[in-house]
Amino acid sequence: MNDFQPLSYSDNVTADRPWLASLVGVQDTNSITLDLTKFTSGTHYTASTSPWMQGRNVMKSGIPLGKVTASGLYAPYAGPTSETQTVTISGSPTGGTFTLTFSGQTTSAIAYNATAATVQAALEALSNVAPGDVTVTGNAGGPYTVVFGGAYLSDDVAQMTASGSFTGGSSPAVAVTTSTAGGAATASDGSQILAGFLVDHIFFNPGSTKAAGALLWRGEVYAAKLPIPMDPTNVASVAPGVNIHYR
């Protein structure tokens, strides 16, 4: 039984690659083979649920990859993980403020519709958070994605808590969840070394164990728009020849 899904590629700028910052490198990709058993439905690919997919799963473009030494196949990059927490304001308030508390230190009041930059500045004003320790992205009013770096690289930090004093809306509230726990690289099979990024989404049949892909090993990437949260300052090791710049 043949479980390999051969594919051909033409690299064009498409709307499904918002993580790609420039065309540099897209015409110079390497053909690779993915070990599909290493990828997770919902995280790395969308399982087939509609007739137009014709029973095929869709692997997301932009997934960071590492090369498994023993097999020579490619798997999700498994290097150090940055803690990622999400701050969500619910109930559609029309006014008021909220605060965030991290390891015993509480921010000044933050407006209910603050920009991500304002939330980041409020956190950086804490005595235990220096510039570069957190990066906050998201729309004004949230949800806000807080990625820990700097002194907290690879740390499983304490989850922040939040308190709100809102007006308007319907039972408005603010909450914090941890979407990705921080931690040092646990893989030792080669996938802890960044080899590049899957440049195009691919289709593969459920039950297949391998599929062809194209590896972007040099170029420019919007780190905040990658489908898998990744802090480029937390990449401890890259494969020889890899030359990726981040914006």
C-alpha positions as CSV (number, residue, x, y, z in Angstrom):
1,M,0.0,0.0,0.0
2,N,1.4,3.4,-1.0
3,D,0.9,6.0,1.6
4,F,3.0,8.8,0.0
5,Q,1.2,11.8,-1.3
6,P,3.3,13.4,-4.2
7,L,2.6,17.0,-4.9
8,S,4.0,19.7,-7.2
9,Y,4.3,23.4,-6.3
10,S,4.2,26.8,-8.0
11,D,5.1,29.5,-5.5
12,N,2.7,32.5,-5.9
13,V,1.8,35.2,-3.4
14,T,-1.6,34.1,-2.0
15,A,-3.8,35.4,0.7
16,D,-3.4,32.3,2.8
17,R,0.3,33.2,3.6
18,P,0.0,36.3,5.7
19,W,3.1,35.2,7.6
20,L,5.3,35.6,4.5
21,A,6.9,39.1,4.7
22,S,8.6,39.0,1.2
23,L,9.1,36.9,-1.8
24,V,12.8,36.4,-1.0
25,G,13.5,32.7,-0.9
26,V,10.2,31.4,-2.2
27,Q,11.8,30.5,-5.6
28,D,14.7,28.8,-3.8
29,T,12.9,26.2,-1.6
30,N,13.9,22.7,-0.9
31,S,11.7,19.7,-1.6
32,I,11.1,17.7,1.6
33,T,9.0,14.9,2.9
34,L,6.8,15.4,6.0
35,D,6.2,12.7,8.6
36,L,2.5,13.2,8.9
37,T,2.3,11.1,12.1
38,K,4.1,13.9,13.9
39,F,1.4,16.6,13.1
40,T,-1.7,17.3,15.1
41,S,-5.2,17.9,13.7
42,G,-6.5,21.3,14.6
43,T,-3.0,22.6,15.4
44,H,-1.1,21.8,12.2
45,Y,-3.8,20.9,9.8
46,T,-7.5,21.1,9.2
47,A,-9.2,17.7,9.0
48,S,-11.5,17.1,6.1
49,T,-15.1,18.1,6.9
50,S,-16.6,19.4,3.6
51,P,-17.1,17.9,0.2
52,W,-14.9,20.4,-1.6
53,M,-11.9,18.9,0.1
54,Q,-12.7,15.6,-1.4
55,G,-11.8,13.8,1.8
56,R,-8.4,15.4,2.1
57,N,-6.8,17.2,5.1
58,V,-5.2,20.6,4.6
59,M,-1.8,21.2,6.2
60,K,-1.3,24.9,7.1
61,S,1.4,27.0,5.4
62,G,4.0,28.6,7.6
63,I,4.5,25.8,10.1
64,P,8.0,25.8,11.6
65,L,9.8,22.6,10.8
66,G,12.7,20.5,12.1
67,K,14.3,17.4,10.5
68,V,14.2,14.1,12.3
69,T,17.7,12.8,12.2
70,A,16.9,9.1,12.1
71,S,14.3,9.2,9.3
72,G,15.4,12.3,7.4
73,L,11.7,13.3,7.4
74,Y,10.4,16.7,8.6
75,A,8.2,17.2,11.7
76,P,7.0,20.3,13.6
77,Y,9.8,22.3,15.1
78,A,10.1,21.3,18.8
79,G,12.5,23.8,20.2
80,P,12.1,25.9,23.3
81,T,8.6,27.1,23.8
82,S,7.6,30.6,24.8
83,E,4.8,31.0,27.2
84,T,1.7,32.5,25.5
85,Q,-1.2,33.8,27.4
86,T,-4.5,35.4,26.1
87,V,-6.3,38.3,27.7
88,T,-10.0,38.4,26.7
89,I,-12.6,41.0,27.5
90,S,-16.1,39.7,27.2
91,G,-19.6,41.3,27.5
92,S,-18.9,44.2,25.1
93,P,-18.2,47.0,27.6
94,T,-18.5,50.6,26.4
95,G,-16.2,52.1,29.1
96,G,-14.1,51.3,32.1
97,T,-10.7,49.8,32.8
98,F,-8.9,46.6,33.7
99,T,-5.6,45.6,35.4
100,L,-3.3,42.7,35.0
101,T,-1.3,41.1,37.8
102,F,1.9,39.1,37.1
103,S,3.9,37.5,39.9
104,G,2.5,39.8,42.5
105,Q,2.9,43.0,40.5
106,T,-0.2,44.8,39.2
107,T,-0.4,47.2,36.3
108,S,-1.9,50.6,36.3
109,A,-5.5,50.9,35.0
110,I,-5.7,50.0,31.3
111,A,-8.6,51.3,29.2
112,Y,-11.2,48.7,28.1
113,N,-10.4,49.5,24.4
114,A,-6.6,49.9,24.8
115,T,-4.3,49.0,21.9
116,A,-1.9,46.1,22.2
117,A,0.9,48.5,22.4
118,T,-0.7,50.2,25.5
119,V,-1.1,46.8,27.2
120,Q,2.5,46.0,26.5
121,A,3.6,49.3,27.9
122,A,1.6,48.7,31.1
123,L,3.2,45.3,31.6
124,E,6.7,46.7,30.9
125,A,6.1,49.3,33.6
126,L,6.0,46.5,36.2
127,S,9.2,46.1,38.3
128,N,9.5,42.4,37.3
129,V,9.0,43.0,33.5
130,A,11.6,44.7,31.4
131,P,11.3,45.8,27.7
132,G,11.6,42.7,25.6
133,D,10.2,40.4,28.3
134,V,6.7,40.5,26.8
135,T,5.3,41.1,23.3
136,V,1.6,41.9,23.1
137,T,-0.4,41.6,19.9
138,G,-4.1,41.9,19.1
139,N,-6.8,44.3,18.2
140,A,-7.8,47.3,20.3
141,G,-10.1,45.9,23.0
142,G,-8.6,42.5,22.6
143,P,-8.3,39.6,22.7
144,Y,-4.6,40.3,23.5
145,T,-1.9,37.7,22.9
146,V,0.9,38.0,25.4
147,V,4.1,36.2,24.5
148,F,6.9,36.0,27.2
149,G,10.5,36.4,26.1
150,G,13.6,38.1,27.4
151,A,14.3,37.0,31.0
152,Y,11.4,34.6,30.7
153,L,12.5,32.7,27.6
154,S,11.5,29.0,27.9
155,D,10.0,29.6,31.3
156,D,6.7,28.2,32.4
157,V,5.7,31.4,34.0
158,A,2.8,32.0,36.4
159,Q,-0.5,32.8,34.7
160,M,-1.5,36.4,35.0
161,T,-4.7,37.3,36.7
162,A,-7.0,40.2,35.7
163,S,-9.5,42.4,37.3
164,G,-12.0,44.7,35.5
165,S,-14.1,47.7,36.3
166,F,-16.3,48.1,33.3
167,T,-19.4,50.1,32.3
168,G,-22.0,49.2,29.7
169,G,-22.3,46.0,27.8
170,S,-23.7,42.8,29.2
171,S,-22.0,41.5,32.3
172,P,-18.5,42.5,31.1
173,A,-15.5,40.7,32.4
174,V,-11.8,40.1,31.7
175,A,-10.0,36.8,31.9
176,V,-6.6,35.3,31.2
177,T,-5.9,31.9,29.8
178,T,-2.7,30.1,29.0
179,S,-2.7,28.9,25.3
180,T,0.9,27.7,25.3
181,A,3.0,26.8,28.4
182,G,6.6,27.8,28.2
183,G,9.3,25.2,28.5
184,A,12.8,24.1,27.3
185,A,13.1,21.9,24.3
186,T,12.2,18.4,25.1
187,A,12.9,16.8,21.7
188,S,16.3,15.3,21.0
189,D,15.5,13.7,17.6
190,G,16.6,16.7,15.5
191,S,13.3,18.4,15.4
192,Q,14.5,20.8,18.1
193,I,16.7,22.4,15.4
194,L,14.8,24.9,13.2
195,A,15.1,23.8,9.5
196,G,12.7,26.4,8.0
197,F,9.0,26.8,7.3
198,L,6.4,25.0,5.2
199,V,6.0,27.5,2.4
200,D,2.6,26.3,1.0
201,H,-0.4,24.6,2.4
202,I,-0.7,21.0,1.2
203,F,-3.5,18.5,0.9
204,F,-3.2,14.9,2.0
205,N,-5.4,11.9,2.5
206,P,-6.5,10.9,6.0
207,G,-4.5,7.8,7.0
208,S,-1.4,8.8,5.0
209,T,1.9,8.9,6.8
210,K,4.0,10.9,4.4
211,A,3.5,13.9,2.1
212,A,5.7,16.1,-0.1
213,G,6.3,19.7,0.8
214,A,8.5,22.7,0.1
215,L,10.8,24.2,2.7
216,L,11.5,27.9,3.0
217,W,15.0,28.1,4.5
218,R,15.8,31.7,3.7
219,G,13.6,34.8,3.6
220,E,11.5,37.1,5.7
221,V,8.7,36.1,8.0
222,Y,6.1,37.9,10.1
223,A,6.6,35.9,13.3
224,A,3.4,37.1,14.9
225,K,1.4,35.8,12.0
226,L,2.7,32.2,11.9
227,P,0.0,29.6,12.4
228,I,2.0,28.1,15.3
229,P,3.0,30.6,18.0
230,M,6.8,31.0,17.9
231,D,9.1,33.6,19.5
232,P,12.1,34.0,17.1
233,T,14.3,35.3,19.9
234,N,13.7,31.9,21.6
235,V,15.1,29.8,18.8
236,A,18.2,28.2,20.3
237,S,19.5,26.3,17.2
238,V,19.0,26.5,13.5
239,A,20.1,24.0,10.7
240,P,23.2,25.0,8.6
241,G,22.4,27.4,5.9
242,V,19.1,28.6,7.3
243,N,18.8,32.3,7.0
244,I,15.4,33.7,8.2
245,H,14.8,37.3,9.1
246,Y,11.8,38.2,11.3
247,R,9.6,41.2,11.3
